[in-house]
Amino acid sequence: MSLENMQDNIYSLSSMELKAPVRATAQRPEIENNETLKVVFNGVELNLNIESKTWHDNPYVPLVLLVIMRLSNNQMQEVANISMSLEEDKTGKYIARVEVQKMDYSTPELKGLGLTLWERIPKFMQSIANDWKISLVHCVKKAPTSGLNS
């Protein structure tokens, strides 16, 4: 996965373009990737840790893909995270489930962080669908009281 570079390996969180993880195959039935990047949101520098894992035909794991992104401040306190899973159902449909959580409501510069993260998800899922040549269904759980705008 890679992001659009802003300067000196620091990326703009608001305009990040995540690329799809490598898909597991029969030759490589399980692929893991872990990377940490520096990102900026409203002038605040954050650490973005991206963990991804893909599986191919594993009877013990119903998922095809799991991505967990954790954002932390310079004191390594987690301020937000995204988890996304993709599973293939019995009919061959790919179902994507996403959860966005924001933990830091006390830093004024992070106002709107949850919504910004949520807005990045459709493009990321589309890049997965394009690269993997699949159609997917995105399940959305509406939670207007989740405070993503805060």
Secondary structure, DSSP 8 states (H G I E B T S, - for coil): ----EEETTEEEGGG----------SSS-EEEEEEEEEEEETTEEEEEEEEEEEESS-TT--EEEEEEEEEE-TT--EEEEEEEEEEE-TTS-EEEEEEEEE---S-GGGTTHHHHHHHHHHHHHHHHHHHHT--EEEE----TTS-TT-
